[in-house]
Amino acid sequence: MLNVRKSIDGSGRRGVEESRLAKFQEEPETYGPGLHCTYLDTSGRNIEELMSSDWNQMFIFTLASESKAIASEARDPQRFAKVDWLDLARERVYRVLLEVARAIPQPGETKKQALARLMQRYDAILDRAKNTFSRSAVSRLIMVDNVC
């Protein structure tokens, strides 16, 4: 799906082409989003516009339907009986589109400045993760010393 492992990777992907969106408006079943090698509609100006896009809503529905179908083929399909697949797909797409929205230049900001702002935020996230990992590793070492 989208070739996005982390939500922040979504901000670097191009969106679906305008010509494809126009065809989609005319024939949604024929020109709608698929699951493989697809793109999101990133033409909105904020998260609300991005999430309410007909294209993105159809992608969410398609992703949820396919996920449910795959789960129903599991050896123990009851394991997934309580999963709200639509909500799960909506949440995943929301997180990707939130990063897209964060990358949109603010009023008076150039694209280069918006990218720098986004990268600064990402670096801060990585720093927090490193600190958390370091504290966790130290606490495990202390526990091992106390046991031995």
N, C-alpha and C positions, 0 to 999 in steps of 0.2 A: 504494500500500500504506500504510495507516494514516495517510496524510498527515503523515509524519514525515521530515524531511530530515536532521536531526541527531539522534543518539541521545537527547540531553538533552530534546528536544521530547516524547519519549514520557512523561516524568514528569508532563506537564501534561495529558495526555489521559485521558478517563474510560475505564474498562474496560467489558467486555461486561456487560450487565445480568444479574442473578441469574436472572430468569425465563427468559432465553435459555439460560443455562447449564443450567438444569433441563430444558428441552426438549431440549437437546443430549445430555444424559445418556440420555434416552429414545430419541431418534432422531438419532444423530450425522450421518448422511448428509444428512438434511433440514435440520437446524438448526445444522450446523457452520459454521465460519468461511469466509467467501468471501475474495476478493482485493480487491474494491472496497468502500470505505467500511466496513471491518471494524474490530473492536476486539480487543485482547488481553485475556486474563483477568488482571486485576491484583489479584485477591483474596488472593493469597499473602502471607505475612509475611516472606519472604526470597527470595533469588534461586533457591534450590533448589526451593521450592514453586512459584514462578512458572514456572520452566522445565519442571517435571514436570507441570504442568496438562495434562489431556487436550486441552482446547481449544487451548492454545498449541502442543502437539505436533502437532495436526492442522493448525493454521495453518502451521507450519514445513514439514510434508510437502506441503501444498497449494502453498505458495510455491515450494518446490524443484521440484515437478512442473511447474508452469507455466513457471518459468524454463528448465527443461530443454527443454520443448516449444518455447518461443520460440527458443532457441538452435539447435534442430534445423532450424528453418526459415531459418536464416541462409544467405547465399550460400556460405559455407565452414564447414559444420557441424563439420568436423574441428578447427577452431580451438578449439572448446569441448569437445573429446572428453575431456580430462583433468580437467575441472572437476568437483569433488564438490559438486553442487548442494545436496544435503541439508546438508552441513557449512557451506556458504556461507550458506544460509538460517538455519540454527541460530545461527551466529555473529552475523548481523545482528539477529535477534530477541533473542539474549542481551544484546547491547549496549543495546538499547532497554529490556529488562526490568531490566537492571542499574541504569539510571537511575531506573526506577520503584522498585526496592528501596531505592535510596539516599534516595528522597524519603519513605519510610515513617518516621514519627516513632519515635525511639529511646525506650527506657523512660524515663519522666519528662519527655519532650519534647512540647510542644504541636505542632499542625500548623503554626502560624505559625513556631515556632522551627525546625522541620524545613525549611520553605521557605527561611528565612533561611540555614540551613546549606548547603542546596543552591545557592542563589544565590551565596553566598560562594565555594563551590567553583568554580562556573561563571565567576565574575569572575576567579579566579586562573588558570583555563585561558585565558581571553581575554588576560590580562596576559602570560602566557608566550608566547602566539601573537604578540602585538604585538612583544615583545622579539626573538623569533626572526626575525620579518619585518624589523624594523629592522636587525638585524645582517646579514641577507642582503642587504638593499638597499644598505647601506654597503659591503659587500664587493664587490658588483657595480660600484658607483661607483669604487671603488679600482682594480678590474681595468680599467675603461674608461680611467681616467686613465693607467694604466701602459702601455696599448696605444697611446694617442694621442701 
